[in-house]
Amino acid sequence: MNFQALVDGIVDMIRRETKGKNALVALSGGIDSTVTAILSKIAIGDKLKCVFIDTGFMRERDFKDVDYVSNKYGLDVEIINAKDEFLSELLGRSDAEEKRRIFREIFYSVLGRKFKEAKCKYLIQGTIASDWIETKGGIKTQHNVLKQIGIDTVKKYGFKVIEPLADMYKDQVRELAKFLGLPRKIYDRQPFPGPGLLIRAVGKLTERKLDLARKATEIVEKELAEMNCSQYFAAVIDNKWSIDERASIELSTRIVERLTVKRMDTYATGIKGDLRVYGRIAALMDENIEEKTIPQLVQLQAILISKFSEYTRVVYNISRGNEKRKHAIIVRAVVSSDLMTANVAEISMNRLCEVAQKIKDEVGDFPIYYDVTPKPPATIEFE
């Protein structure tokens, strides 16, 4: 790919679309919005304004990354505190798609007010190809996909959307970031969804679940940073379940020792064919954790999901924890180039148990699982 020609083309497009007027970028600190902001700065200079919306679903590092990008590249960034607005509408919500849609409405309503105040007409945002493909395909609603699904942003929010990266995939954006001279901490930054921890506090949203997801994700990101995974994080679910005797017997006939399958009450988003499905999480339990390998568990996952259609995701217990706890924690780590498909990261069971112990020591004695479901049949995020 001729990156200089690509940069020249994007810069020209931004100048042409903005017509010499002020424009705004909603900056998250992530690679897509950062690359978009830098290209926009090259294109229109001081006519560019940036905002960072504190939704209440961010990690601590997100504030630090935005501050770093702002200082290093001379971006004028305003922080908008909208935590109360988001939480008041989303606490108690359970359905994954409903949470995503409500988040989108609040996010762009907040932006719309800012545009009106600043008398600005153009939003330049870092939508990439996988965002609109998954949204239009009905797999899951990406909060930053608007015009591709027929939303008239000028009429509804008061601004026109410009998307200079809309035909690019994540691996291509990383290469573009390298060409622009961005440091590794930016181009290798962990992908973080727009709704943030909202969709990692799986099921009914509570402040307790959100707090656990934030603390556990910080540990997982630190502990797995050197494992060369494409994405790794923690999610929190309700620890409510029943034993699935049929699935337990099915899997135990295929291996030497008995495996117990717990049918979790929590639902997660998955993919069957090209369609979104919303099904239960199956949790595998046995007494010989250290003897298992990830390929073995992925194989058992494939058997379980093909045999029992109620499941969209399979996780494996790496620390029993206190079963009386109201919540359980799931570690997720995948390897992928474009995030359209992903394989489960093959981390040794000893290392996973060490990560689980770290979570137990610093967060609490919760049951802890490792997600052994590729994409497809699961999505990378749980909701």
C-alpha positions, 0 to 999 in steps of 0.5 A: 500500500502506498501510504503517502498517497493514502495520507494525501488522499485523506487530507484532501478529502477532509479539506474538501468536505469541511469547506474551510469550516471548523470540525470536531473529532471525538477522541478516545485515545484509541488508534482509530480516533487518534489517527483520524485526529492527526490526519484532520490536524494536518488537513485543517490545522487550528480549525480542528477541535477535539472532545473526550467524552467521559461516559463513566465506562472508561478505564483509568488509562484512557484518560492518560492516553488522551492526555499523551496524544493531546500534548504530543500532537498539539491537539486541543482536547476538551473533556466532557463529563457525561457520566451521570447522564449515561449511568442514569439511563443505563443502570439496570439495563440487561439486553446487549443491543438495547445497551448499545443503542441507548449508549449511541443515542446519549453519546451523539446527543451529548456531541450534538449539544457541543456542536450547537454550542461551538457552532460547528457543522462537521464531525470527523470520526474514526469509523473503520470497515469492521464497525459498519460491516458488523452493524449492517450485518445485524451482528451487533450495533457499533455505536459510531455507525450512523449514516450507513444504517440510514440515520440523518445526522444533520437532521437528528444531531445537527452535524455532518459525519466525515469518516476518512478510515471507513474502508480500512480494517484494523491491521491497515490502520495500525500500518498507517499509524506506523507510517505517520510515526506514532509510537508503539503505545498508540499503534499497538494499543488494545482495542477498546469498544466505544461503549467501553466497560458497559458491554463488559459488565455483562447482563444487568448493569450495576455499579458494582459489576462496572467497578469489578470489570474496571479493576479486573481488566486493568490486571488482565491488560497488565499481566498479558501485555507481553503475550502478543495477543491482539485483544485481552480483557476481563468481563463480569457476569452474574454467578447464577447457574444450573448443572447441564446434565446432558452437556456434561454427559456428552463431553465426558464420553469424549475424554477420560475424566468427567467434565461438569457443564454449568449453564450460566444464566447470563446471555452473550452475543454470538454469530451463526452463519452471518446472523447475530444470535443471543445465547447462554454461556456454558462454563466447563469445570473439572479437577485437572486444570493444569493438564488442559491445553487451549486447543483441547478446550477449543475442540470441546467448545466446538462440540458443545456449541454444535450439539447444544444450540442454546449456547453461544460461548464456552468458558473454562474454570481457571479458579474456583473461587467462592461460589457464594459470590454474586459475580464471576469474572471471565478472562478473554484473549484472542489473536486476530489481524482485522478483528473480523475473525479471531482465534483463542490465544494459546496461553499456558494453563499455568500462566492463566492460573497465575493471572487468576490468582492475581485477580483473586488477590487484588479484586476478590475471591470470585470464580474465574474463567477463561473464554475458549470460544473463537470468533465465530461462533462468538463475537470478541466482546460479550455484548 
